[in-house]
Amino acid sequence: MNKSLIAILMASMLPLLAACSDSTDTGNEETTETPVRVTSSLTDTRDIDYVLSALGSIESVSSPTLSAETAGRIIEISADVGMPVASGQLLARIDDTLHRIQAEEAGAEFTRLSVMVENQSSEVARLKRLASSQSVSKDQLEDQQDQLRMMTAQQEVAQKRWEHANHLVSMTQLHAPHAGAIAARHVSLGDYVSPGQPLFDLVATDRLRARLAFPEQDASTITKGLEVQLHSPVVPGGVAIGHITQVNPRIKVVNRSVEVLVEFDNPGGWYPGGSVDAELVVSRKTGAVTVPRMAVVVRDGRNVVFVATKDNRALAKPVTLGWQEPGWIEVTSGLLASDLIIAEGAALLSNGSALELTEDSQ
């Protein structure tokens, strides 16, 4: 080959060889990793109340429907809807004319028989004195004694009839069995009523009951006697404290809930039929380990918390979560009290990421 041609070819290949040399040198340089700026803090410990929340309704502990106990015409009404009443207060009165006549008749009959019994007792006593001296026969004495026993029995029957008649007179007056308020009035002045006919609905307002529904999965943690905090939208900020008095042993099929009854004293302004929010503390835990909510992220389908290593690297620790409230989550396992956890910026990390910790969080 011509020497001049070889020289020309060599000269044209020099730039290519130089480029290859530069490319090789660049590949040998180390790449620089940009650290992720994050904030960190130590795990926190706190006392936790494990609280179950539920919605419910308020009802009266005692809400009887007061009915007529005897027949007659209403001649007086002393209470109306919304009126507070005291225990024993007169609410209505039924015409008692016929019952009073029957009571007076029964009383007169009882008095008549009482006089007859008294006279017969005297006669029996006289015959006993004569019988001791054998002045009268034994048969005559026994006959008078039988007469006395018969009259005494008649007197007892007459007494019961008199008591029954007086009881009918008393039933013409309807009294409140306990303090409360009139929720409904079913009769008007002049109405003729029969035994068993409803006259008033009475509700007790001093002592109330909340009917609550908790999810069925919490049924095993709910027992009688537990304290419950109640909140009513009628009185914002008002709180009533009650205790569980009944737990229904059967789960409701409609909403898969367990029904709980809580009795409490009316703090003022609460009414039967209203709604109520309830918080039930089922247990308490002291010294629980908690972290900010933003510190918990999901990696490979698991809940993890990133902690900072000594060389400022992110280490993903799988954790088991417990109670959760706004701003923080309980960690039941997976963390140590000395771990420096990553809070803000955790969502940007992967295992082994370089970290840049802010000065105020170290």
NORQUIKA-V121279 format. One line per field, one symbol per residue. phi: phi as a letter, one per 20 degrees, with the letter a starting at -180 (. if undefined). A space follows every 50 residues. Layout:
phi: ???
This chain:
phi: .fffffffffffeffffffffffffffefeeeeefefcdcaffdcbedee dddbdacebefcbfeedfdbeqefdbcdbbgnffcefnffdbcdgdgfff fffffffffffgffffffffffffffffffffdmecffffffffffffff ffffffffffffffffffffffdedffbfrcfebcdccfnfeddgnffdb ddcedfdccdddcdgffegfedcfnfecedcdffcgnfcddccfdbcffd ffffclcdecdcebeffonecgnfebdccdeeaccdmfeccfgffecdcl mcfccedeefeldededfcdecfccgnbcfdeaocdfefeeedfoffeec fnffdcefffde
